[in-house]
Amino acid sequence: MAHILVLNGPNLNLLGSREPGHYGQDTLATIEGRLGALATGHQIAFFQSNAEHRLIERIHQAGTEGVDFILFNPAALTHTSIALRDALLGVAIPFIEVHVSNVYAREP
């Protein structure tokens, strides 16, 4: 059984109502429910914050909890946060960055 942490960054708490043309109609709770169903047999935890320092603190905490893998949607922090990347590298937990939309299609 793997212990998986799913992290979501700024404004993802607004999924379902914020720019549905880009992000769809699903709420964060709906997405988390689907992931939970797919993770049968594994331990999965979810955390969302609009504050970079809280995401960093949660990553540090994961390093002491036996988390095996992190799925992370840093949202707008994708473009600006070196500190988040440093935190992920510091705890040495395998991770993958995911997004709700195609970040390359949105950039000018």
Long-range contacts (C-beta under 8 A, 24 or more apart in sequence): 1-41, 1-42, 1-43, 2-42, 2-43, 2-68, 2-69, 3-42, 3-43, 3-45, 3-65, 3-66, 3-67, 3-68, 3-69, 4-39, 4-42, 4-43, 4-44, 4-45, 4-67, 4-68, 4-69, 4-70, 4-71, 5-44, 5-45, 5-46, 5-47, 5-58, 5-62, 5-67, 5-69, 5-70, 5-71, 5-93, 6-32, 6-35, 6-44, 6-45, 6-46, 6-47, 6-70, 6-71, 6-72, 7-47, 7-48, 7-55, 7-58, 7-59, 7-70, 7-71, 7-72, 7-73, 7-74, 8-46, 8-47, 8-48, 8-49, 8-72, 8-73, 8-75, 9-48, 9-49, 9-50, 9-52, 9-55, 9-72, 9-73, 9-74, 9-75, 9-76, 9-77, 9-78, 10-49, 10-50, 10-51, 10-52, 10-75, 10-76, 10-77, 11-50, 11-75, 11-76, 12-48, 12-73, 12-75, 12-100, 13-48, 13-50, 15-100, 22-101, 22-106, 23-100, 23-101, 24-100, 35-71, 52-77, 52-81, 52-83, 52-84, 55-84, 55-87, 56-83, 56-84, 56-87, 59-84, 59-87, 59-88, 59-90, 59-91, 59-93, 60-87, 60-90, 60-91, 62-91, 62-93, 63-90, 63-91, 63-92, 63-93, 67-93, 68-93, 68-94, 69-93, 69-94, 69-95, 69-96, 70-94, 70-95, 70-96, 71-95, 71-96, 71-98, 72-96, 72-97, 72-98, 73-97, 73-98, 73-99, 73-100, 75-99, 78-103
